[in-house]
Amino acid sequence: MLPTSQVYCVAFSPDGKRIASGSYDDTIRIWSCDTGAIVIGPLRGHTKPVCSVAYSPDGSLIVSGSDDDTIRVWDPRTGACILGPLDGHAGRINSVAFSPDGSRFVSGSDNATVRIWDAFSGESVGDPMEGHRLAVQCVAYSPDGARIASCSYDATIRIWDAATVGEPMLGHTSDVYSVAFSPDGTHIASGSLDNTIRIWSCETGSTVVGPLHGHTSRVVSVAYSPDGSRIVSGSAGGTIRVWDAQTGACLLGPLLWDAETGNPVGEPMLGHTSDVYSVAFSPDGTHIASVSMDVTIRIWSCETRATVIGPLYGHTKAVSSVAFSPDGSRIVSGSYDYTIRVWDSRTGACILGPLDGHAGRIHSVAFSPDGLRFVSCSYDWTVRIWDAFSGEPVGAPMEGHRSTVYSVAYSPDGTRIASGSDDWTIRIWNAATDIAECDASRFNGDNILLEKQ
């Protein structure tokens, strides 16, 4: 099935077994993560696209916000609309979120207001929280439920309680797209159209870390790690960065950044003579492998920033992807020359390859968690599994994508492989047998998970 409509939002159930999605076709669907099938839906009621969905903490309710200016509450077991349409905003609902105890939810709207609602009666709690001057793009509860953070196109973040309007947190110079509370509720991370990330003190409202520079386009998403030590950010330019939440250091990237000024600390890691397409950390974090359009591979010391192995020659065209084996002893590389090579990371010797099997450029490679196999994907629309020691392909090419496959990854337990393609889809494959079988899922437009194949 080809995509017929855009998916605007998705949310996992608390137990991780189901996904709710909201779409441009005005509907909500609930999917099984195990089978890839629609289990409830489509749920109809909204008269315009569904912009936001969220599960209650116990998984018994779903709240949705729509471009029709209304909110609805649904029973995810039956698909029944149990509350709504709830009116209270005079504009599109961009974000909804449940309180940690599930008794309330909060909404943010294009009409520049934030509202709190009783999750069981559907009644609004108090007056609209006014203060933003432009559309509210994202809302989030603190872990203790005492505060709400909101961010807006007016370049501000506000912290609210149930009765008091908070003062805006000023610092970003353009629209704020995303906010996230730290797990302990003491800090907020924000991402903005000004290409930066800031970390704020909830107590003082001031920037305590940042602005963090590194992204070259607007930062549309931020999230804390469960232990609060790191922040991951995603940008409209298609890049992801991981940051130290205490110091602001960019943990994934060839540069370190000053947490106060955002300026690079030290010199760039120089050596490649053309575009660098991919980098990977060694499992122990002491080295980085990089590959380039200059057809070479280099291994760098994170401590000295110097090339310690390489440049490694063998590929005849741009090297597009690199990955370390789980024990750090080997590196696999994929190239635009249609081949894959395996290298000894300690000596730089090419120990396998060139491995032929794809009829197009290799865009991504990844090792299995046990290091026995690796997976590749290509411009030829296929995914392939390889024996990491013999270099032999395992099973037939995995076919199903309808365009270039750009990315592959193993699940942590090694039983599944995910692939992402230019056909707007993600597929999940069974990696457990030598026969390459599509196990579950295809993610696309308005159909997040399709039937098992």
Secondary structure, DSSP 4 states (H G I P E B T S, - for coil): ----S-EEEEEE-TTSSEEEEEETTS-EEEEETTT--EEEEEE---SS-EEEEEE-TTSS-EEEEETTS-EEEE-TTT--EEEEEEP--SS-EEEEEE-TTSSEEEEEETTSEEEEEETTT--EEEEEEE--SS-EEEEEE-TTSS-EEEEETTS-EEEE-SS-PPPEE---SS-EEEEEE-TTSSEEEEEETTS-EEEEETTT-SEEEEEEP--SS-EEEEEE-TTSSEEEEEETTS-EEEEETTT--BSSSS-EE-TTT-PEES------SS-EEEEEE-TTSSEEEEEETTS-EEEEETTT--EEEEEE---SS-EEEEEE-TTSSEEEEEETTS-EEEEETTT--EEEEEEP--SS-EEEEEE-TTSSEEEEEETTS-EEEEETTT--EEEEEE---SS-EEEEEE-TTSSEEEEEETTS-EEEEE-SSSS-EEEEEEE-SS-SS----
